[in-house]
C-alpha cells in the first residue's frame, strides 16, 4: 500500500512539473516584440502576448551579459500589450538581444544600436602654464625622540644579529 501511495505521489509531482513547464513555454511562444526603427539610439518598442497589467523590464543583452537595462517604467495594458519610446546612451553600440520580460513571460529580438561616437578630432594646442601657487606654512620640527628610538632599535637589531652569528659559530 505504501509503495502505491509513493508511486502516486511521484506521478502527481511529475505531472505538475510538466504542466508548469508547458504553461511557461506556451506563454513565451505567444509573446512577441518589435522595435522601430532598427539601428537607432531612440526607438519605439512594442510587445504583445504578455500578461495583463504587469511591469515590463527592457534590456540589451550580449550573450549572457546584460549590457544595458532601460530605466523606463513600462506597463502592459488589459490585453497584455505595451508600447514605449526608449533611448540607448551613445556610449553603447553593437548588435544585441533586445529583451522584454515580465514576472512570467519574456520575448526578445535582435537589435542593432549604431556607433554615434565618431572619430577623434585633432589635438588642440597646449594651453599656457598656470601661475605657481603660494608656498604653504612651514611644518613643525620632528620629535627627536622618534629619531633616537629608531637609532636604538637599529643598535638592538645589530647586536642581535652579531649574537646570532657568534652563537652559530
C-alpha positions in Angstrom: 0.0 0.0 0.0 2.8 2.4 0.9 4.5 1.7 -2.4 1.4 2.6 -4.3 1.0 5.9 -2.4 4.6 6.7 -3.1 4.2 6.0 -6.8 1.0 8.0 -7.0 2.7 11.0 -5.3 5.7 10.8 -7.6 3.3 10.7 -10.6 1.5 13.8 -9.4 4.8 15.7 -8.9 6.0 14.8 -12.4 2.7 15.7 -14.0 2.6 19.1 -12.1 6.1 19.9 -13.2 5.3 19.0 -16.8 2.2 21.2 -16.7 4.0 24.2 -15.3 6.8 23.9 -17.9 4.3 23.7 -20.7 2.3 26.7 -19.5 5.6 28.8 -19.3 6.7 27.6 -22.8 3.2 28.4 -24.2 3.4 31.9 -22.6 6.8 32.6 -24.1 5.7 31.4 -27.5 2.7 33.8 -27.5 4.7 36.9 -26.6 6.0 39.0 -29.5 8.3 42.0 -29.5 9.1 44.6 -32.2 11.3 47.7 -32.4 11.2 50.5 -35.0 13.4 51.8 -36.5 16.2 49.3 -36.2 19.7 50.7 -35.9 18.9 53.8 -33.8 19.5 55.0 -30.3 15.9 56.3 -30.0 13.2 53.9 -31.0 9.7 52.6 -30.3 9.4 49.2 -28.8 6.1 47.3 -28.7 5.1 43.9 -27.3 2.0 41.7 -27.2 1.0 38.4 -25.7 2.3 39.4 -22.2 0.2 39.1 -19.1 -2.2 41.9 -18.4 -1.3 44.8 -16.1 2.3 43.8 -15.4 5.6 45.7 -15.4 7.9 45.1 -18.4 11.6 45.3 -18.0 13.7 46.0 -21.1 17.3 45.3 -21.5 20.0 44.9 -24.1 21.8 41.5 -23.7 25.1 40.3 -25.3 25.2 36.6 -24.9 24.7 36.0 -21.2 25.7 39.5 -20.2 23.2 42.4 -19.7 24.8 45.4 -21.4 22.1 48.0 -20.6 18.9 48.0 -18.5 16.3 50.6 -19.5 15.0 52.7 -16.7 11.6 53.5 -18.3 8.7 52.1 -16.3 6.5 50.2 -18.8 3.2 48.6 -18.0 1.2 46.2 -20.1 -2.5 47.1 -20.8 -5.5 44.9 -20.0 -4.8 42.8 -23.1 -1.1 42.3 -22.3 0.3 44.8 -24.9 2.7 47.6 -24.4 4.4 50.4 -26.4 7.1 52.8 -25.4 9.8 55.2 -26.8 13.2 54.3 -25.3 16.7 55.8 -25.6 20.1 54.0 -25.5 23.1 56.0 -24.4 25.5 56.8 -27.3 28.3 55.1 -25.4 26.6 51.7 -26.2 26.7 50.3 -29.7 26.6 46.9 -31.4 24.1 44.2 -32.1 22.3 42.8 -29.1 19.2 40.9 -28.0 16.5 43.4 -27.0 14.7 41.6 -24.3 11.3 42.4 -22.7 10.4 40.5 -19.6 7.6 40.4 -17.0 7.4 38.2 -14.0 6.4 35.2 -16.1 6.8 36.0 -19.8 9.7 37.1 -21.9 10.5 37.8 -25.6 13.5 39.1 -27.5 14.6 40.2 -30.9 17.9 41.1 -32.4 18.5 44.9 -32.3 21.4 47.0 -33.6 22.5 50.2 -31.9 24.7 52.4 -34.1 28.0 53.8 -33.2 27.5 57.5 -32.8 30.7 58.4 -31.2 32.6 59.3 -34.4 36.3 59.6 -34.8 38.5 61.7 -32.6 39.2 65.2 -33.7 42.7 66.8 -34.0 44.6 67.5 -30.8 44.3 71.1 -29.7 47.1 73.5 -28.9 48.8 73.3 -25.5 47.5 75.9 -23.1 49.5 78.5 -21.2 51.2 77.4 -18.0 49.3 78.4 -14.9 50.6 80.6 -12.1 52.5 79.0 -9.3 50.5 78.8 -6.1 51.6 80.3 -2.8 54.0 78.3 -0.6 52.4 76.8 2.4 53.4 77.4 6.0 56.5 75.6 7.4 55.7 72.4 9.3 56.6 71.7 13.0 60.0 70.0 13.5 60.0 66.3 14.0 60.1 64.9 17.6 63.7 63.9 18.3 62.5 61.0 20.5 61.3 59.2 17.3 64.8 59.6 15.8 66.6 58.3 18.9 64.1 55.5 19.2 64.9 54.4 15.6 68.6 54.5 16.3 68.2 52.5 19.5 66.1 49.8 17.6 68.8 49.7 14.9 71.6 49.1 17.5 69.5 46.4 19.2 69.0 44.7 15.8 72.7 44.8 15.0 73.6 43.4 18.5 71.1 40.5 18.0 72.5 39.8 14.5 76.1 39.7 15.9 75.0 37.5 18.8 73.2 35.1 16.4 76.3 34.9 14.1 78.6 34.2 17.1 76.2 31.7 18.6 76.1 29.8 15.3 79.9 29.5 15.1 
